[in-house]
Amino acid sequence: MNIIITITVTALVVLYAGLFKAKKALLPLTLLGLLTSLAFVVTAWNTDQTYYGMMQMDNFALAFTGLTIAGTFLIFMLTQNYFAANSENIAEYFTLILFALAGIVIMVSYQNMSMLFIGLEIMSVSLYILAGIRKSNFASNEAALKYFLMGAFSTGFLLFGITLIYGATGSFDLEVINKYLVGNYQAISPMFYPGVILLIIGLCFKIGAAPFHFWVPDVYEGSPTLITTFMATVVKTAGFAAFLRLFAGTFAPLHDFWLPPLMGIVCLTLLIGNVTALFQKNFKRMLTYSSVSHAGYLLFSLITLTASSASNVLVYASAYTFATIIAFAVLILVKQRTGNDNFESFNGLAKRNPFTALMLTVAMLSLAGIPLTAGFIGKYLMFVNVMSEYQVYLVAFAILNALVGFYYYFKVIVAMYFKEGHDTELQTPFQYQLVLVLSVVITIILGVYPSVILNLI
């Protein structure tokens, strides 16, 4: 609870600091609040606290909370010279991101499905505003409208599913629902099954899994790049944590029922995400479809439920988060210098800025799943997890899709090192350098020593 209070208080303090025109204090106050929240995560480890049966701060919740706070911290470090060039209302950006993070913490720690809905809505409402916060930008307005409409539509599915689950069990509490499934395995209410399907649809909308991903490309492309970074990393991680807590824990006794539709979603997500990314000429849009494909890999953790499913998701989500932050950080720098985000903008980057090119190369290798990077370990854990149940054909399908991913990730590397580009120098501010170095170090450490976080949960 201290974590949520700290984040919320930080958001309010930052808002009032903006009201009194203390622009230089906004970032230090925000980073201090996030560091304090991380300290509470560390001190709460192994305590397993439950708050009025509504939220449970166990190691699962704390691990994903720590990852989302760390990702948000790095994203805030990228705000140098970003918001100031486009808006005078910088405090509103900071405050809304912090409120979204507070909702995310509730999402990863809920013990009652009403708290899942509350956390989801706190996060979503903040993101609707953030997506369209550039009022004079048509693409940003379009992104906000599409996100709002599709978000409201998916929330309807989620609420209807929760309603049916409550009608069948008489409770929103996850533990009570799980006991109902175990105790009435042969006589489960007919309302329960459509409730589970509707919850799958609602959560798949939120994480951007196919065929419920149609909002993702336009929303990610039209939103400010820094907000896209937040949605593609922190928000997606929170969605999977919520998905995992519900289905790997509470609904595990019905695994045989919801496994076939989930496998269909996994295959569609991998195929659509990778094949569509293959034909993109815009780097930001390629990363968008890449995020869709990674949603498919993360869903592997639910195909075969084991004691290590949560740990595997944590490793994969960490690898994806830090590599994606690197990619978007470099994209921000390149777009500020060249004015567009096509692949051609990266031509010759290795000559103009070898350091930035090297950082982006590591990120692309990790996203592609090359050994000695965290991305390789993440994919390996997911594939081994499924192989234990002899789902050989599914793993072979996923590996073929991963090979497709090699092509579009390496297209960026080829552009940077083997193509002639602009002569304009690309400067990397100190805060960007710090974020890139930290993210690359974490990516390599997790690739070589995954046990650092593999045994946390």
Contacts in CASP RR format, 6 or more apart in sequence:
PFRMAT RR
TARGET T0000
AUTHOR 0000-0000-0000
METHOD contacts of the structure
MODEL  1
MNIIITITVTALVVLYAGLFKAKKALLPLTLLGLLTSLAFVVTAWNTDQT
YYGMMQMDNFALAFTGLTIAGTFLIFMLTQNYFAANSENIAEYFTLILFA
LAGIVIMVSYQNMSMLFIGLEIMSVSLYILAGIRKSNFASNEAALKYFLM
GAFSTGFLLFGITLIYGATGSFDLEVINKYLVGNYQAISPMFYPGVILLI
IGLCFKIGAAPFHFWVPDVYEGSPTLITTFMATVVKTAGFAAFLRLFAGT
FAPLHDFWLPPLMGIVCLTLLIGNVTALFQKNFKRMLTYSSVSHAGYLLF
SLITLTASSASNVLVYASAYTFATIIAFAVLILVKQRTGNDNFESFNGLA
KRNPFTALMLTVAMLSLAGIPLTAGFIGKYLMFVNVMSEYQVYLVAFAIL
NALVGFYYYFKVIVAMYFKEGHDTELQTPFQYQLVLVLSVVITIILGVYP
SVILNLI
1 49 0 8 1.000
1 51 0 8 1.000
1 55 0 8 1.000
1 57 0 8 1.000
2 40 0 8 1.000
2 44 0 8 1.000
3 37 0 8 1.000
3 40 0 8 1.000
3 41 0 8 1.000
3 44 0 8 1.000
3 57 0 8 1.000
3 65 0 8 1.000
3 69 0 8 1.000
3 105 0 8 1.000
4 102 0 8 1.000
4 103 0 8 1.000
4 105 0 8 1.000
4 106 0 8 1.000
6 33 0 8 1.000
6 36 0 8 1.000
6 37 0 8 1.000
6 40 0 8 1.000
7 33 0 8 1.000
7 34 0 8 1.000
7 37 0 8 1.000
7 98 0 8 1.000
7 101 0 8 1.000
7 102 0 8 1.000
7 105 0 8 1.000
8 98 0 8 1.000
8 99 0 8 1.000
8 102 0 8 1.000
10 29 0 8 1.000
10 30 0 8 1.000
10 32 0 8 1.000
10 33 0 8 1.000
10 34 0 8 1.000
10 36 0 8 1.000
10 37 0 8 1.000
10 98 0 8 1.000
11 94 0 8 1.000
11 95 0 8 1.000
11 98 0 8 1.000
11 99 0 8 1.000
11 102 0 8 1.000
12 95 0 8 1.000
13 29 0 8 1.000
14 26 0 8 1.000
14 29 0 8 1.000
14 30 0 8 1.000
14 91 0 8 1.000
14 94 0 8 1.000
14 95 0 8 1.000
14 98 0 8 1.000
15 91 0 8 1.000
15 92 0 8 1.000
15 95 0 8 1.000
17 25 0 8 1.000
17 26 0 8 1.000
17 29 0 8 1.000
17 91 0 8 1.000
18 26 0 8 1.000
18 90 0 8 1.000
18 91 0 8 1.000
19 91 0 8 1.000
23 84 0 8 1.000
23 90 0 8 1.000
23 91 0 8 1.000
26 90 0 8 1.000
26 91 0 8 1.000
26 94 0 8 1.000
27 76 0 8 1.000
27 79 0 8 1.000
27 80 0 8 1.000
27 94 0 8 1.000
30 76 0 8 1.000
30 94 0 8 1.000
30 98 0 8 1.000
31 73 0 8 1.000
31 76 0 8 1.000
31 77 0 8 1.000
34 69 0 8 1.000
34 72 0 8 1.000
34 73 0 8 1.000
34 76 0 8 1.000
35 73 0 8 1.000
37 69 0 8 1.000
38 66 0 8 1.000
38 69 0 8 1.000
38 70 0 8 1.000
38 73 0 8 1.000
41 62 0 8 1.000
41 65 0 8 1.000
41 66 0 8 1.000
41 69 0 8 1.000
44 57 0 8 1.000
44 62 0 8 1.000
45 59 0 8 1.000
45 62 0 8 1.000
46 59 0 8 1.000
47 57 0 8 1.000
48 56 0 8 1.000
48 57 0 8 1.000
48 58 0 8 1.000
48 59 0 8 1.000
49 56 0 8 1.000
49 57 0 8 1.000
50 56 0 8 1.000
50 57 0 8 1.000
50 111 0 8 1.000
51 57 0 8 1.000
53 111 0 8 1.000
53 112 0 8 1.000
53 173 0 8 1.000
54 110 0 8 1.000
54 111 0 8 1.000
54 112 0 8 1.000
54 114 0 8 1.000
54 115 0 8 1.000
55 61 0 8 1.000
55 106 0 8 1.000
55 109 0 8 1.000
55 110 0 8 1.000
55 111 0 8 1.000
55 112 0 8 1.000
55 115 0 8 1.000
56 109 0 8 1.000
56 110 0 8 1.000
56 111 0 8 1.000
57 109 0 8 1.000
58 109 0 8 1.000
59 456 0 8 1.000
59 457 0 8 1.000
60 108 0 8 1.000
60 241 0 8 1.000
60 245 0 8 1.000
60 310 0 8 1.000
60 457 0 8 1.000
61 108 0 8 1.000
61 109 0 8 1.000
61 241 0 8 1.000
63 310 0 8 1.000
63 314 0 8 1.000
63 453 0 8 1.000
63 456 0 8 1.000
63 457 0 8 1.000
64 108 0 8 1.000
64 237 0 8 1.000
64 238 0 8 1.000
64 241 0 8 1.000
64 314 0 8 1.000
64 317 0 8 1.000
65 105 0 8 1.000
65 108 0 8 1.000
65 109 0 8 1.000
67 237 0 8 1.000
67 314 0 8 1.000
67 317 0 8 1.000
67 318 0 8 1.000
67 321 0 8 1.000
68 101 0 8 1.000
68 104 0 8 1.000
68 105 0 8 1.000
68 108 0 8 1.000
68 234 0 8 1.000
68 237 0 8 1.000
68 238 0 8 1.000
69 101 0 8 1.000
71 233 0 8 1.000
71 234 0 8 1.000
71 321 0 8 1.000
71 322 0 8 1.000
71 325 0 8 1.000
72 97 0 8 1.000
72 101 0 8 1.000
72 230 0 8 1.000
72 234 0 8 1.000
74 322 0 8 1.000
74 325 0 8 1.000
74 435 0 8 1.000
74 438 0 8 1.000
74 439 0 8 1.000
75 97 0 8 1.000
75 226 0 8 1.000
75 229 0 8 1.000
75 230 0 8 1.000
75 233 0 8 1.000
75 234 0 8 1.000
75 325 0 8 1.000
76 94 0 8 1.000
76 97 0 8 1.000
77 431 0 8 1.000
77 432 0 8 1.000
77 434 0 8 1.000
77 435 0 8 1.000
78 226 0 8 1.000
78 229 0 8 1.000
78 325 0 8 1.000
78 328 0 8 1.000
78 329 0 8 1.000
78 332 0 8 1.000
78 431 0 8 1.000
78 432 0 8 1.000
78 435 0 8 1.000
79 90 0 8 1.000
79 93 0 8 1.000
79 94 0 8 1.000
79 226 0 8 1.000
80 429 0 8 1.000
80 431 0 8 1.000
80 432 0 8 1.000
81 336 0 8 1.000
81 429 0 8 1.000
82 226 0 8 1.000
82 332 0 8 1.000
83 90 0 8 1.000
83 93 0 8 1.000
83 226 0 8 1.000
84 90 0 8 1.000
86 134 0 8 1.000
86 224 0 8 1.000
87 93 0 8 1.000
87 133 0 8 1.000
87 134 0 8 1.000
92 133 0 8 1.000
93 130 0 8 1.000
93 133 0 8 1.000
96 126 0 8 1.000
96 129 0 8 1.000
96 130 0 8 1.000
96 133 0 8 1.000
97 126 0 8 1.000
97 130 0 8 1.000
97 227 0 8 1.000
97 230 0 8 1.000
99 122 0 8 1.000
99 126 0 8 1.000
100 122 0 8 1.000
100 123 0 8 1.000
100 126 0 8 1.000
100 127 0 8 1.000
100 130 0 8 1.000
100 230 0 8 1.000
100 235 0 8 1.000
101 234 0 8 1.000
102 122 0 8 1.000
103 118 0 8 1.000
103 119 0 8 1.000
103 120 0 8 1.000
103 122 0 8 1.000
103 123 0 8 1.000
104 119 0 8 1.000
104 123 0 8 1.000
104 234 0 8 1.000
104 235 0 8 1.000
104 238 0 8 1.000
106 115 0 8 1.000
106 118 0 8 1.000
106 119 0 8 1.000
106 122 0 8 1.000
107 116 0 8 1.000
107 119 0 8 1.000
107 120 0 8 1.000
107 123 0 8 1.000
107 238 0 8 1.000
107 239 0 8 1.000
107 241 0 8 1.000
107 242 0 8 1.000
108 238 0 8 1.000
108 241 0 8 1.000
108 242 0 8 1.000
108 245 0 8 1.000
110 116 0 8 1.000
110 119 0 8 1.000
110 174 0 8 1.000
110 242 0 8 1.000
110 245 0 8 1.000
111 173 0 8 1.000
111 174 0 8 1.000
111 175 0 8 1.000
112 172 0 8 1.000
112 173 0 8 1.000
112 174 0 8 1.000
113 162 0 8 1.000
113 165 0 8 1.000
113 166 0 8 1.000
113 172 0 8 1.000
113 173 0 8 1.000
113 174 0 8 1.000
113 246 0 8 1.000
114 162 0 8 1.000
114 172 0 8 1.000
116 162 0 8 1.000
116 242 0 8 1.000
116 246 0 8 1.000
117 155 0 8 1.000
117 158 0 8 1.000
117 159 0 8 1.000
117 162 0 8 1.000
120 155 0 8 1.000
120 158 0 8 1.000
120 206 0 8 1.000
120 242 0 8 1.000
121 155 0 8 1.000
123 235 0 8 1.000
123 238 0 8 1.000
124 151 0 8 1.000
124 155 0 8 1.000
127 147 0 8 1.000
127 227 0 8 1.000
127 231 0 8 1.000
127 235 0 8 1.000
128 144 0 8 1.000
128 147 0 8 1.000
128 148 0 8 1.000
129 144 0 8 1.000
130 223 0 8 1.000
130 224 0 8 1.000
130 227 0 8 1.000
130 230 0 8 1.000
131 140 0 8 1.000
131 143 0 8 1.000
131 144 0 8 1.000
131 147 0 8 1.000
131 219 0 8 1.000
131 222 0 8 1.000
131 223 0 8 1.000
131 227 0 8 1.000
131 231 0 8 1.000
132 140 0 8 1.000
132 141 0 8 1.000
132 143 0 8 1.000
132 144 0 8 1.000
132 223 0 8 1.000
133 140 0 8 1.000
133 144 0 8 1.000
133 224 0 8 1.000
133 227 0 8 1.000
134 140 0 8 1.000
134 141 0 8 1.000
134 224 0 8 1.000
135 141 0 8 1.000
137 222 0 8 1.000
139 221 0 8 1.000
139 222 0 8 1.000
140 222 0 8 1.000
140 223 0 8 1.000
140 224 0 8 1.000
142 218 0 8 1.000
142 222 0 8 1.000
143 218 0 8 1.000
143 219 0 8 1.000
143 220 0 8 1.000
143 221 0 8 1.000
143 222 0 8 1.000
143 223 0 8 1.000
144 223 0 8 1.000
146 215 0 8 1.000
146 218 0 8 1.000
146 219 0 8 1.000
147 215 0 8 1.000
147 219 0 8 1.000
147 223 0 8 1.000
150 205 0 8 1.000
150 214 0 8 1.000
150 215 0 8 1.000
150 219 0 8 1.000
151 205 0 8 1.000
151 206 0 8 1.000
151 215 0 8 1.000
153 205 0 8 1.000
154 201 0 8 1.000
154 202 0 8 1.000
154 205 0 8 1.000
154 206 0 8 1.000
154 212 0 8 1.000
155 202 0 8 1.000
156 202 0 8 1.000
157 198 0 8 1.000
157 199 0 8 1.000
157 201 0 8 1.000
157 202 0 8 1.000
157 205 0 8 1.000
158 198 0 8 1.000
158 199 0 8 1.000
158 202 0 8 1.000
158 203 0 8 1.000
158 206 0 8 1.000
160 195 0 8 1.000
160 198 0 8 1.000
161 194 0 8 1.000
161 195 0 8 1.000
161 196 0 8 1.000
161 198 0 8 1.000
161 199 0 8 1.000
162 172 0 8 1.000
162 195 0 8 1.000
162 199 0 8 1.000
164 191 0 8 1.000
164 192 0 8 1.000
164 194 0 8 1.000
164 195 0 8 1.000
164 198 0 8 1.000
165 172 0 8 1.000
165 177 0 8 1.000
165 191 0 8 1.000
165 192 0 8 1.000
165 195 0 8 1.000
165 196 0 8 1.000
165 199 0 8 1.000
166 172 0 8 1.000
167 189 0 8 1.000
167 191 0 8 1.000
168 180 0 8 1.000
168 188 0 8 1.000
168 189 0 8 1.000
168 191 0 8 1.000
168 192 0 8 1.000
168 195 0 8 1.000
169 176 0 8 1.000
169 177 0 8 1.000
169 180 0 8 1.000
169 189 0 8 1.000
169 192 0 8 1.000
170 176 0 8 1.000
171 177 0 8 1.000
171 180 0 8 1.000
174 245 0 8 1.000
174 246 0 8 1.000
174 249 0 8 1.000
174 250 0 8 1.000
175 250 0 8 1.000
177 250 0 8 1.000
178 249 0 8 1.000
178 250 0 8 1.000
178 251 0 8 1.000
178 252 0 8 1.000
178 253 0 8 1.000
180 188 0 8 1.000
181 188 0 8 1.000
181 192 0 8 1.000
181 250 0 8 1.000
181 251 0 8 1.000
181 253 0 8 1.000
181 254 0 8 1.000
182 253 0 8 1.000
185 253 0 8 1.000
188 254 0 8 1.000
192 254 0 8 1.000
193 254 0 8 1.000
193 257 0 8 1.000
196 251 0 8 1.000
196 254 0 8 1.000
196 257 0 8 1.000
196 258 0 8 1.000
197 258 0 8 1.000
197 261 0 8 1.000
199 246 0 8 1.000
200 247 0 8 1.000
200 258 0 8 1.000
200 261 0 8 1.000
200 262 0 8 1.000
200 265 0 8 1.000
201 212 0 8 1.000
202 212 0 8 1.000
203 239 0 8 1.000
203 242 0 8 1.000
203 243 0 8 1.000
203 246 0 8 1.000
204 212 0 8 1.000
204 265 0 8 1.000
205 212 0 8 1.000
205 215 0 8 1.000
206 239 0 8 1.000
206 242 0 8 1.000
207 236 0 8 1.000
207 239 0 8 1.000
207 240 0 8 1.000
207 243 0 8 1.000
207 295 0 8 1.000
207 298 0 8 1.000
208 215 0 8 1.000
208 216 0 8 1.000
208 236 0 8 1.000
208 291 0 8 1.000
208 292 0 8 1.000
208 295 0 8 1.000
209 265 0 8 1.000
209 269 0 8 1.000
209 292 0 8 1.000
209 295 0 8 1.000
209 296 0 8 1.000
209 299 0 8 1.000
210 265 0 8 1.000
210 268 0 8 1.000
210 269 0 8 1.000
210 271 0 8 1.000
210 272 0 8 1.000
210 273 0 8 1.000
210 292 0 8 1.000
211 265 0 8 1.000
211 268 0 8 1.000
211 272 0 8 1.000
213 269 0 8 1.000
213 272 0 8 1.000
213 273 0 8 1.000
213 292 0 8 1.000
213 295 0 8 1.000
216 288 0 8 1.000
216 291 0 8 1.000
216 292 0 8 1.000
217 285 0 8 1.000
217 288 0 8 1.000
217 289 0 8 1.000
219 231 0 8 1.000
220 228 0 8 1.000
220 231 0 8 1.000
220 232 0 8 1.000
220 284 0 8 1.000
220 285 0 8 1.000
220 287 0 8 1.000
220 288 0 8 1.000
220 291 0 8 1.000
221 228 0 8 1.000
221 282 0 8 1.000
221 284 0 8 1.000
221 285 0 8 1.000
221 288 0 8 1.000
222 228 0 8 1.000
223 231 0 8 1.000
225 284 0 8 1.000
225 328 0 8 1.000
225 331 0 8 1.000
225 332 0 8 1.000
225 335 0 8 1.000
225 341 0 8 1.000
226 328 0 8 1.000
226 332 0 8 1.000
228 284 0 8 1.000
228 288 0 8 1.000
228 328 0 8 1.000
229 324 0 8 1.000
229 325 0 8 1.000
229 328 0 8 1.000
229 329 0 8 1.000
232 287 0 8 1.000
232 288 0 8 1.000
232 291 0 8 1.000
232 324 0 8 1.000
232 328 0 8 1.000
233 320 0 8 1.000
233 321 0 8 1.000
233 324 0 8 1.000
233 325 0 8 1.000
234 321 0 8 1.000
236 291 0 8 1.000
236 294 0 8 1.000
236 295 0 8 1.000
236 317 0 8 1.000
236 320 0 8 1.000
237 317 0 8 1.000
237 320 0 8 1.000
237 321 0 8 1.000
240 295 0 8 1.000
240 298 0 8 1.000
240 313 0 8 1.000
240 317 0 8 1.000
241 313 0 8 1.000
241 317 0 8 1.000
243 302 0 8 1.000
244 301 0 8 1.000
244 302 0 8 1.000
244 309 0 8 1.000
244 310 0 8 1.000
244 313 0 8 1.000
247 258 0 8 1.000
247 302 0 8 1.000
248 301 0 8 1.000
248 302 0 8 1.000
248 305 0 8 1.000
248 309 0 8 1.000
248 310 0 8 1.000
249 305 0 8 1.000
251 258 0 8 1.000
252 305 0 8 1.000
255 305 0 8 1.000
259 303 0 8 1.000
262 299 0 8 1.000
262 302 0 8 1.000
262 303 0 8 1.000
263 303 0 8 1.000
263 394 0 8 1.000
265 296 0 8 1.000
265 299 0 8 1.000
266 296 0 8 1.000
266 299 0 8 1.000
266 300 0 8 1.000
266 303 0 8 1.000
266 394 0 8 1.000
267 394 0 8 1.000
267 397 0 8 1.000
269 292 0 8 1.000
269 293 0 8 1.000
269 295 0 8 1.000
269 296 0 8 1.000
269 299 0 8 1.000
270 293 0 8 1.000
270 296 0 8 1.000
270 297 0 8 1.000
270 397 0 8 1.000
270 398 0 8 1.000
270 401 0 8 1.000
271 401 0 8 1.000
272 289 0 8 1.000
272 292 0 8 1.000
273 289 0 8 1.000
273 290 0 8 1.000
273 292 0 8 1.000
273 293 0 8 1.000
274 289 0 8 1.000
274 293 0 8 1.000
274 401 0 8 1.000
274 402 0 8 1.000
274 404 0 8 1.000
274 405 0 8 1.000
275 404 0 8 1.000
276 289 0 8 1.000
276 292 0 8 1.000
277 286 0 8 1.000
277 289 0 8 1.000
277 290 0 8 1.000
277 292 0 8 1.000
277 293 0 8 1.000
277 405 0 8 1.000
277 408 0 8 1.000
278 404 0 8 1.000
278 405 0 8 1.000
278 407 0 8 1.000
278 408 0 8 1.000
280 286 0 8 1.000
280 289 0 8 1.000
280 408 0 8 1.000
281 342 0 8 1.000
281 343 0 8 1.000
282 341 0 8 1.000
282 342 0 8 1.000
282 343 0 8 1.000
283 331 0 8 1.000
283 334 0 8 1.000
283 341 0 8 1.000
283 342 0 8 1.000
283 343 0 8 1.000
283 345 0 8 1.000
283 346 0 8 1.000
283 412 0 8 1.000
284 331 0 8 1.000
284 341 0 8 1.000
286 343 0 8 1.000
286 408 0 8 1.000
287 324 0 8 1.000
287 327 0 8 1.000
287 328 0 8 1.000
287 331 0 8 1.000
290 367 0 8 1.000
290 405 0 8 1.000
290 408 0 8 1.000
290 409 0 8 1.000
291 324 0 8 1.000
293 401 0 8 1.000
293 405 0 8 1.000
294 316 0 8 1.000
294 320 0 8 1.000
294 367 0 8 1.000
297 316 0 8 1.000
297 378 0 8 1.000
297 379 0 8 1.000
297 382 0 8 1.000
297 398 0 8 1.000
298 313 0 8 1.000
298 316 0 8 1.000
298 317 0 8 1.000
298 320 0 8 1.000
298 382 0 8 1.000
300 382 0 8 1.000
300 383 0 8 1.000
300 385 0 8 1.000
300 386 0 8 1.000
300 398 0 8 1.000
301 309 0 8 1.000
301 310 0 8 1.000
301 312 0 8 1.000
301 313 0 8 1.000
301 316 0 8 1.000
301 382 0 8 1.000
301 385 0 8 1.000
302 309 0 8 1.000
303 385 0 8 1.000
303 386 0 8 1.000
303 389 0 8 1.000
303 391 0 8 1.000
303 394 0 8 1.000
304 385 0 8 1.000
304 386 0 8 1.000
304 388 0 8 1.000
304 389 0 8 1.000
304 391 0 8 1.000
306 385 0 8 1.000
306 388 0 8 1.000
308 381 0 8 1.000
308 385 0 8 1.000
308 454 0 8 1.000
309 385 0 8 1.000
310 457 0 8 1.000
311 453 0 8 1.000
311 454 0 8 1.000
311 455 0 8 1.000
311 456 0 8 1.000
311 457 0 8 1.000
312 378 0 8 1.000
312 381 0 8 1.000
312 382 0 8 1.000
312 385 0 8 1.000
314 453 0 8 1.000
314 454 0 8 1.000
314 456 0 8 1.000
314 457 0 8 1.000
315 374 0 8 1.000
315 377 0 8 1.000
315 378 0 8 1.000
315 381 0 8 1.000
315 446 0 8 1.000
315 450 0 8 1.000
315 453 0 8 1.000
315 454 0 8 1.000
316 375 0 8 1.000
316 378 0 8 1.000
316 379 0 8 1.000
316 381 0 8 1.000
316 382 0 8 1.000
318 374 0 8 1.000
318 442 0 8 1.000
318 446 0 8 1.000
318 453 0 8 1.000
319 366 0 8 1.000
319 373 0 8 1.000
319 374 0 8 1.000
319 375 0 8 1.000
319 377 0 8 1.000
319 378 0 8 1.000
319 443 0 8 1.000
319 446 0 8 1.000
319 447 0 8 1.000
320 367 0 8 1.000
320 375 0 8 1.000
322 366 0 8 1.000
322 374 0 8 1.000
322 439 0 8 1.000
322 440 0 8 1.000
322 442 0 8 1.000
322 443 0 8 1.000
323 362 0 8 1.000
323 363 0 8 1.000
323 364 0 8 1.000
323 366 0 8 1.000
323 367 0 8 1.000
323 373 0 8 1.000
323 374 0 8 1.000
323 375 0 8 1.000
323 439 0 8 1.000
323 443 0 8 1.000
324 363 0 8 1.000
324 367 0 8 1.000
325 435 0 8 1.000
325 439 0 8 1.000
326 359 0 8 1.000
326 360 0 8 1.000
326 362 0 8 1.000
326 363 0 8 1.000
326 435 0 8 1.000
326 436 0 8 1.000
326 439 0 8 1.000
326 440 0 8 1.000
326 443 0 8 1.000
327 360 0 8 1.000
327 363 0 8 1.000
327 364 0 8 1.000
327 367 0 8 1.000
329 432 0 8 1.000
329 435 0 8 1.000
329 436 0 8 1.000
329 439 0 8 1.000
330 356 0 8 1.000
330 359 0 8 1.000
330 360 0 8 1.000
330 363 0 8 1.000
330 436 0 8 1.000
331 341 0 8 1.000
333 356 0 8 1.000
333 426 0 8 1.000
333 427 0 8 1.000
333 428 0 8 1.000
333 432 0 8 1.000
334 341 0 8 1.000
334 345 0 8 1.000
334 346 0 8 1.000
334 349 0 8 1.000
334 426 0 8 1.000
335 341 0 8 1.000
335 345 0 8 1.000
337 422 0 8 1.000
337 424 0 8 1.000
337 426 0 8 1.000
338 345 0 8 1.000
338 422 0 8 1.000
338 424 0 8 1.000
339 345 0 8 1.000
343 411 0 8 1.000
343 412 0 8 1.000
343 415 0 8 1.000
344 415 0 8 1.000
344 421 0 8 1.000
345 422 0 8 1.000
346 360 0 8 1.000
346 412 0 8 1.000
346 415 0 8 1.000
346 416 0 8 1.000
347 415 0 8 1.000
347 416 0 8 1.000
347 419 0 8 1.000
347 420 0 8 1.000
347 421 0 8 1.000
347 422 0 8 1.000
348 357 0 8 1.000
348 415 0 8 1.000
348 416 0 8 1.000
348 417 0 8 1.000
348 419 0 8 1.000
348 420 0 8 1.000
348 421 0 8 1.000
348 422 0 8 1.000
349 356 0 8 1.000
349 357 0 8 1.000
349 360 0 8 1.000
349 415 0 8 1.000
349 416 0 8 1.000
349 426 0 8 1.000
350 357 0 8 1.000
350 358 0 8 1.000
350 416 0 8 1.000
350 417 0 8 1.000
352 421 0 8 1.000
352 422 0 8 1.000
352 423 0 8 1.000
352 424 0 8 1.000
352 425 0 8 1.000
352 426 0 8 1.000
353 425 0 8 1.000
353 426 0 8 1.000
353 427 0 8 1.000
353 428 0 8 1.000
355 428 0 8 1.000
355 433 0 8 1.000
355 436 0 8 1.000
356 426 0 8 1.000
356 428 0 8 1.000
356 436 0 8 1.000
357 416 0 8 1.000
357 417 0 8 1.000
359 436 0 8 1.000
359 437 0 8 1.000
359 439 0 8 1.000
359 440 0 8 1.000
360 412 0 8 1.000
360 413 0 8 1.000
360 416 0 8 1.000
361 413 0 8 1.000
361 416 0 8 1.000
362 373 0 8 1.000
362 440 0 8 1.000
362 443 0 8 1.000
362 444 0 8 1.000
363 439 0 8 1.000
363 440 0 8 1.000
363 443 0 8 1.000
364 409 0 8 1.000
364 410 0 8 1.000
364 412 0 8 1.000
364 413 0 8 1.000
365 373 0 8 1.000
365 409 0 8 1.000
366 373 0 8 1.000
366 374 0 8 1.000
366 375 0 8 1.000
366 376 0 8 1.000
366 443 0 8 1.000
367 375 0 8 1.000
367 409 0 8 1.000
368 402 0 8 1.000
368 405 0 8 1.000
368 406 0 8 1.000
368 409 0 8 1.000
368 410 0 8 1.000
369 375 0 8 1.000
369 376 0 8 1.000
369 378 0 8 1.000
369 379 0 8 1.000
369 402 0 8 1.000
370 376 0 8 1.000
372 444 0 8 1.000
372 447 0 8 1.000
372 448 0 8 1.000
373 443 0 8 1.000
373 444 0 8 1.000
373 447 0 8 1.000
374 442 0 8 1.000
374 443 0 8 1.000
374 444 0 8 1.000
374 445 0 8 1.000
374 446 0 8 1.000
374 447 0 8 1.000
374 450 0 8 1.000
375 443 0 8 1.000
375 446 0 8 1.000
375 447 0 8 1.000
376 447 0 8 1.000
377 446 0 8 1.000
377 447 0 8 1.000
377 450 0 8 1.000
378 450 0 8 1.000
379 402 0 8 1.000
381 450 0 8 1.000
381 454 0 8 1.000
382 398 0 8 1.000
383 395 0 8 1.000
383 398 0 8 1.000
383 399 0 8 1.000
386 394 0 8 1.000
386 395 0 8 1.000
387 395 0 8 1.000
428 436 0 8 1.000
445 452 0 8 1.000
446 452 0 8 1.000
446 453 0 8 1.000
END
